[in-house]
Amino acid sequence: MDGMRKNSDIHRVALALMPGAPIFELAVPCEVFGIERPEIADPWYRFDVCATEPDTIVSGGFSAVGARGLDGLAEADTIVVPACSNVHAAPPQELVEAIADAHRRGARIASICSGAFVLAEAGILDGRKATTHWMHAELLSRRYPRVHVDPNVIYTQDGGVLTSAGTAAGIDLCLELVRQDHGTAAANALARRLVTPPHRNADQAQFILSPIVEAADSPLEATLQWAREHLDEPIRVRDLARLAHLSERQLSRKFLDLLGCNPGEWLLRERLRRAQELLEVSDDTIERIASMSGFGTAAGLRAAFVQHLHVSPSQYRKTWAA
């Protein structure tokens, strides 16, 4: 909750571009922050692409024609650094210095995939937990021993510094930034536009050895959908196991493999997310929201919010109610 804020000014997001950067990691911030979405939040963001050199050529032969120079980073509230073209080469020094300067003045800094190498080179990951694509985690740790590299999560946040794992994890990171700036309902609405899950928790595993099963073949897909539709009811692990046609032990193993958590943790996260959204978009009482999200009583909801979000439901509503 520390990162959450509400500001009537237009929040300025800058994409820090270097030659050869992978196109997907560039496209995600452009899609999330660079398209006006007044039906979700107004104002949305002011978005700039800032390149290390004019008309920078990125992967696939695409050119960032008309991009601003790195001086544009000095105006940004949030800077997103996408993946590097080559993790074995030193990032451009001018970019490293610009990122370090932005961090000193208090800008929020986020990296996608191997963009963490730029943040590490700038020194802003020293003493912080960070992640990157699992293929590069060992190199990042070896090259920057003061960085606490965790290869088993999809994104991290330590103060105003965020890092994400590879490729699709950049979507999760950008959605998390939207949630912090505009609230859970806005992030969920955007996720629906992007046809992507609204929230994967930061500590969800990167699935290094266990690939995600396609939804149509997953024994959990129907079970998860049923649970989301019945969060207001008592749900036990054995209920989920029965629906998934698995033993409780098999179910727990599937949850750990596919979602990075046990069934009880997943249910808690879903209930918290449901309560957050209801607090933002409805006028229901705290007691009613506690019942609808499965916490039973206002006291139960309050205890969960204080423990996991470090704020009371009333304070959350005051900050984020539309």
N, C-alpha and C positions, 0 to 999 in steps of 0.2 A: 504494500500500500504506500510505502514511502515515495515511490516514483509517480504516483497518481497526482494529477494536477488539473485544474480547470482555469482557463485563461481566455478572456474575451479577445485578445489579440490573435492574429493569425500566426500559427506556429510554423516556423520556417525549417524545412527539411532540405538538406543538401546531400547529394550523392557524390562521393569522392571517386573520380574515375581515373584509372591509369591504363596505359596501353595494354592490349591483349586480354583484358578482363573477360571472363566467361559471360556470355550473353544472358543466360537465365538469371544469374545472380544480379545482373543489372536491371533486368526487366521487372523483377519482383518489387523493388522499391518504387520504380516508375509507376507500376500498376496500382500499388497501394496508396502512395502519397501524391502522385502526379496527376490524378484524374479528379476533377471536382465532383463531389458527391453531396450536394445540398440536401438530398432526401435523407441522408444519414446524419450529417452534421454540417452546420453552416455558421461560421466559415469552416472549411476543411483544412487544407494545408497550403502554404506557398512552397513550391518545389523547384529546386534548381539542380542541374547537373554541372558539376565543377570538375574540370579535367586538368591533368598535369601539363597538357600541351594542346594547342588548337587542333580541332578536328581529329581527336584521338581515334585511332583504329582499334576496335575491340575484336573479340573472337568472331569468326565467321565472316570477316571482312566488312563488318558494319562500322560506320564512322559516326562519331558524336559531333555532327556539324552544329555549330552555334553554341556549344557548351561554354559556360563561363570559365574563367581561370580559377585557380585555387584561392584567390582573394575573396571569392564568394563564400568560402567556408567561414570567414570571419563574421558573417551576418547570420549564420545558421544557429537555431536552437538545438537541432538534432543533426548529426552527421552520420550517414551510413557508408561504411567502407565495404564494398563487395569483394569477391574473391580475387586473389592475385593470379596472374597468368603463369607465374613460375615461383613456387615457394622456395626454391633453392637460390634465387637471386635476391639481392637486397632491394627492398622497395624504394621508389624514388625519394631522395632525401627531402626534397621540397614538400612532398606530401606528408612525410613523417613529421616534419617541423610544423606544418599547418595543423595536423591533428593534435600534436602536443600543445600548441598555442590555444586551440579551441577548448581542449580539456581544462587548461589553466583558467580560462575565463568562465568555465562552468557549463559549457555545452554538453549535451548528452551525446555519447559516442557509442555507435553500434557497429559490429562487424558481422559479415556473413561468410561462413566457410573459412577459407584461408586469409580473409581480410584481417583475421586476428593477428597475423604476422606483422601487419602495419601498426596495429595498436601496441603490440609487444615491443616493436622497434622504437616506438615513441615513448616507451617507459610507463605507459598508463595501465598496463596489466601487472606491473610488479606488485607482488603481495596479494593479488586478486585471484579469485577462481575464474577460469575461462575455459572455453571449449573451441573446437574447430572440427573439421571433417576427421573422422576416425583414422583415415589414411595418413593424415599429417600430424596427429596428436603427439606421437613420439618425437618427431623432429622439432615441433614447437617447444616441447618440454626440455629437450636437450639444448636447443639454441638459447632459450630464455629460462634458465633454471629458477628464477625468482617468480615465475608465473605458476600458479597452481592449476595445472591442466587436468580437466576431467573429460575423458573421451566418451563417457557413457551417458551424456545428457544431450538434449537437442538445443538448449540455449541456457545461458547463465546471465544473471544480473548481479552486479556488485556496485552499489551506489548508482551513479549515472553512467556506468560502463556496462555494455551488454555485448555478448558474443554468441554466435550460433554455430551449429554443426553445418554439414554440407547441404547444398541445393534446396530441397523442399523445407528444411528447417528454417531457411530464411523467411518463408511465408509465416511460420509460427512466430518468429521474432518480430516481424513487422506487424502482425496482428496484435501481439502483446504491446507494442508501442502505441497502437491505436487504442487499445483498451485502457492504457494508462492516461492517454490524452483525452479520450472522448467517452470512456465507459464501456461496460460489458455489452450493453445492447447494441451500441454502434459497431463494436468489433464483431459481434455475432451477425449483424446485418451485412457487413462487408464480407464475412466468410461465406455467407449464402451467395453473394454476388460472385465470389471467386470459386464457388462449388468446392469448398474445402472444409474440413472439420473446424468448428469455431474455436476450439481451444485444446491444444495438446500441452499438458503440463511440462514445465521446463525440465524436470528430472526424468521425463520419459526416455527410455533407452534409445540409442541410435540404431539398434537392431544389427549390430556388426556381424553376428553369426547366425541370427535367426530372422530371415526376411519376413515381411508382413504378408500374410496370406490374403489373396484376393477376397474382397468382401463377399462375393457370391459363394465362395467355398469355405468361408470362415465359420467355425462353429460358434463364434461369439457374436457375429453381426446381429442376428435376430434377438439374441439375449440382451445385448446392449441397448438396442432400440426399445425392447419391452421395458427394461429398467428405467430408461429415460421417460417413458410414458407413464410410469407408475411410481415416481419418486415420492409421491404423497402417501404411499402405503408402506407398511413395514416390509422390508426386503431382506431376506437372510441369504447367506452364501449358499445354503442348500437349495433355496428356491432357484437361484441362478444356475446352479449345477444341474438341477433337474431339467430346466428349460434348454440348457446346452447339451443335454444327454451325456454328461460327464460326471465323474466322481468329484467330490469337493477338492481332492488333491490335484486331480487333472485340471480342474477349472483354475485353481490358483496358479498352476504352472503355465497354463495358456495366458492368463492375465500378465504374468511376469514376462513371458516371451514377447507378447504382442503389444502390451501397454506399459510395461515397466513398473507395474505396481500390483498389489494384491486386490482382490475384489472389494474389500472394505474401504481401502484407500480410494479406489475409483469411485465408489458410491458417494463418499464424502465430498470429493471434488465436484462431482456432478450436482450434488445438492447445494453446495456453496455457489456454484455458477448459476443454478436456477434461482436461488435466493437473491443473488446480486442483480440478476435481470429483473426480477419482480420488484425489487426495491427501486430500481431505476424507472420502470415504465408503468407501474401501477400505483393506485392509491390505497391498496389493501393494508390493513393493520399489520404490525409486526407479528402478532399472534397468528393471523391468517396466513401470512407468508411462511412462517415457521411450519405450519401444518401442510401447506402446499408443496414445500420443498423437502419435507420428510424429517424435519428436526423436532416435530411434535409440539414444543412449547416455545414461547418467546425467550425463556431462559436458556433453553437448549441452543436456539439459534444464536443468541448473544454470546454464549460460551464458545461456539465454533468460530464465530467471526473474530472474536478477540484473540483466540489461540492461533488462528491460521491467517487472518488478514490484518490483525493488530488494529482493529477499529470496531466500534459497535455498529449494529445494523442502522441505528438512528443516525449516527455520524456518516455512515456510507450513503444513506438516502439523502441527507442534507447536501452532500458533495455532488452526487451524481443524478439526482432526480431531474427528469426533463423539465 
